Amino acid sequence: MTQKLNRHGVPVRTARNAALAALAADLPSPILADVTGTRRHIALRWVAYARCDWAECLAARAGEQGQGVRE
C-alpha cells in the first residue's frame, strides 16, 4: 500500500510522522505506545520530540533583538 500511495504522490512517511507527532503532543507515552502498537521507549522519544518548549527560542530571539538584528 505504501508503494502505491508513493507512486501517486502521497508522502506516506511524512504523513505518518506528522500523525505520530500530533498524537504524542496530546497523549502520555504509555498510552501512545498502546494505541500505536509501538514499544514504550519509542513512544517516549516521540513524546519528548513533540513537547513544546519555547524557552530556548525566546531566549535566542531576545538576544538577537538586543544586538540590533532585524528581520
PyRosetta script that sets phi, psi and omega in degrees:
from pyrosetta import init, pose_from_sequence

init()
pose = pose_from_sequence("MTQKLNRHGVPVRTARNAALAALAADLPSPILADVTGTRRHIALRWVAYARCDWAECLAARAGEQGQGVRE")
pose.set_psi(1, -40.3)
pose.set_omega(1, 179.6)
pose.set_phi(2, -59.8)
pose.set_psi(2, -43.9)
pose.set_omega(2, -179.2)
pose.set_phi(3, -63.6)
pose.set_psi(3, -41.4)
pose.set_omega(3, 179.6)
pose.set_phi(4, -64.2)
pose.set_psi(4, -43.7)
pose.set_omega(4, 179.1)
pose.set_phi(5, -65.0)
pose.set_psi(5, -41.2)
pose.set_omega(5, 177.9)
pose.set_phi(6, -62.0)
pose.set_psi(6, -38.9)
pose.set_omega(6, 178.5)
pose.set_phi(7, -62.4)
pose.set_psi(7, -28.3)
pose.set_omega(7, -179.7)
pose.set_phi(8, -95.0)
pose.set_psi(8, 11.6)
pose.set_omega(8, 175.0)
pose.set_phi(9, 83.8)
pose.set_psi(9, 15.2)
pose.set_omega(9, 177.7)
pose.set_phi(10, -96.3)
pose.set_psi(10, 111.5)
pose.set_omega(10, -177.2)
pose.set_phi(11, -76.3)
pose.set_psi(11, 94.6)
pose.set_omega(11, -172.7)
pose.set_phi(12, -65.3)
pose.set_psi(12, -46.8)
pose.set_omega(12, -177.1)
pose.set_phi(13, -63.5)
pose.set_psi(13, -41.4)
pose.set_omega(13, 179.2)
pose.set_phi(14, -63.0)
pose.set_psi(14, -43.6)
pose.set_omega(14, 179.2)
pose.set_phi(15, -65.6)
pose.set_psi(15, -40.8)
pose.set_omega(15, 178.9)
pose.set_phi(16, -62.2)
pose.set_psi(16, -47.2)
pose.set_omega(16, -179.0)
pose.set_phi(17, -64.5)
pose.set_psi(17, -39.1)
pose.set_omega(17, 178.1)
pose.set_phi(18, -64.7)
pose.set_psi(18, -40.7)
pose.set_omega(18, 178.8)
pose.set_phi(19, -66.3)
pose.set_psi(19, -41.7)
pose.set_omega(19, 178.2)
pose.set_phi(20, -64.8)
pose.set_psi(20, -41.0)
pose.set_omega(20, 178.7)
pose.set_phi(21, -63.9)
pose.set_psi(21, -40.1)
pose.set_omega(21, 178.8)
pose.set_phi(22, -65.7)
pose.set_psi(22, -42.3)
pose.set_omega(22, 177.2)
pose.set_phi(23, -65.7)
pose.set_psi(23, -41.7)
pose.set_omega(23, -178.0)
pose.set_phi(24, -64.9)
pose.set_psi(24, -27.6)
pose.set_omega(24, 178.3)
pose.set_phi(25, -72.1)
pose.set_psi(25, -22.5)
pose.set_omega(25, -175.2)
pose.set_phi(26, -108.6)
pose.set_psi(26, -18.7)
pose.set_omega(26, -173.1)
pose.set_phi(27, -117.8)
pose.set_psi(27, 147.2)
pose.set_omega(27, 171.0)
pose.set_phi(28, -70.0)
pose.set_psi(28, 155.5)
pose.set_omega(28, -173.4)
pose.set_phi(29, -59.1)
pose.set_psi(29, -40.2)
pose.set_omega(29, 179.1)
pose.set_phi(30, -62.6)
pose.set_psi(30, -38.1)
pose.set_omega(30, 179.4)
pose.set_phi(31, -70.9)
pose.set_psi(31, -41.7)
pose.set_omega(31, 177.1)
pose.set_phi(32, -58.1)
pose.set_psi(32, -42.3)
pose.set_omega(32, 178.8)
pose.set_phi(33, -62.2)
pose.set_psi(33, -43.2)
pose.set_omega(33, -179.9)
pose.set_phi(34, -67.5)
pose.set_psi(34, -41.7)
pose.set_omega(34, -177.3)
pose.set_phi(35, -68.2)
pose.set_psi(35, -41.0)
pose.set_omega(35, -175.2)
pose.set_phi(36, -93.3)
pose.set_psi(36, -12.2)
pose.set_omega(36, -179.3)
pose.set_phi(37, 77.0)
pose.set_psi(37, 22.4)
pose.set_omega(37, 178.1)
pose.set_phi(38, -98.3)
pose.set_psi(38, 169.2)
pose.set_omega(38, 176.6)
pose.set_phi(39, -74.3)
pose.set_psi(39, 153.6)
pose.set_omega(39, -174.4)
pose.set_phi(40, -64.7)
pose.set_psi(40, -35.7)
pose.set_omega(40, 180.0)
pose.set_phi(41, -69.6)
pose.set_psi(41, -30.1)
pose.set_omega(41, 175.1)
pose.set_phi(42, -69.0)
pose.set_psi(42, -43.4)
pose.set_omega(42, 177.8)
pose.set_phi(43, -62.4)
pose.set_psi(43, -37.9)
pose.set_omega(43, 178.2)
pose.set_phi(44, -62.6)
pose.set_psi(44, -39.1)
pose.set_omega(44, 176.7)
pose.set_phi(45, -63.4)
pose.set_psi(45, -42.1)
pose.set_omega(45, 179.3)
pose.set_phi(46, -64.4)
pose.set_psi(46, -40.8)
pose.set_omega(46, 179.2)
pose.set_phi(47, -64.4)
pose.set_psi(47, -42.2)
pose.set_omega(47, 177.9)
pose.set_phi(48, -64.0)
pose.set_psi(48, -38.9)
pose.set_omega(48, 179.3)
pose.set_phi(49, -65.4)
pose.set_psi(49, -39.5)
pose.set_omega(49, -175.0)
pose.set_phi(50, -82.7)
pose.set_psi(50, -11.4)
pose.set_omega(50, -178.5)
pose.set_phi(51, -63.4)
pose.set_psi(51, 129.8)
pose.set_omega(51, -180.0)
pose.set_phi(52, -91.5)
pose.set_psi(52, 114.4)
pose.set_omega(52, 174.9)
pose.set_phi(53, -130.3)
pose.set_psi(53, 103.6)
pose.set_omega(53, -174.0)
pose.set_phi(54, -91.7)
pose.set_psi(54, 3.4)
pose.set_omega(54, -175.3)
pose.set_phi(55, -59.7)
pose.set_psi(55, -46.1)
pose.set_omega(55, -179.1)
pose.set_phi(56, -65.8)
pose.set_psi(56, -41.1)
pose.set_omega(56, 179.9)
pose.set_phi(57, -63.6)
pose.set_psi(57, -45.0)
pose.set_omega(57, -179.3)
pose.set_phi(58, -65.8)
pose.set_psi(58, -38.8)
pose.set_omega(58, 178.3)
pose.set_phi(59, -65.0)
pose.set_psi(59, -40.5)
pose.set_omega(59, 178.4)
pose.set_phi(60, -65.0)
pose.set_psi(60, -41.9)
pose.set_omega(60, 179.1)
pose.set_phi(61, -64.6)
pose.set_psi(61, -40.3)
pose.set_omega(61, 179.2)
pose.set_phi(62, -64.0)
pose.set_psi(62, -38.5)
pose.set_omega(62, 177.6)
pose.set_phi(63, -65.8)
pose.set_psi(63, -39.1)
pose.set_omega(63, 178.5)
pose.set_phi(64, -65.2)
pose.set_psi(64, -42.3)
pose.set_omega(64, -178.3)
pose.set_phi(65, -68.3)
pose.set_psi(65, -32.4)
pose.set_omega(65, 177.6)
pose.set_phi(66, -69.8)
pose.set_psi(66, -22.3)
pose.set_omega(66, -179.5)
pose.set_phi(67, -93.6)
pose.set_psi(67, 0.5)
pose.set_omega(67, 178.2)
pose.set_phi(68, 83.8)
pose.set_psi(68, 13.7)
pose.set_omega(68, 178.3)
pose.set_phi(69, -79.2)
pose.set_psi(69, 130.0)
pose.set_omega(69, 180.0)
pose.set_phi(70, -122.8)
pose.set_psi(70, 153.1)
pose.set_omega(70, 178.2)
pose.set_phi(71, -94.2)
pose.dump_pdb("model.pdb")
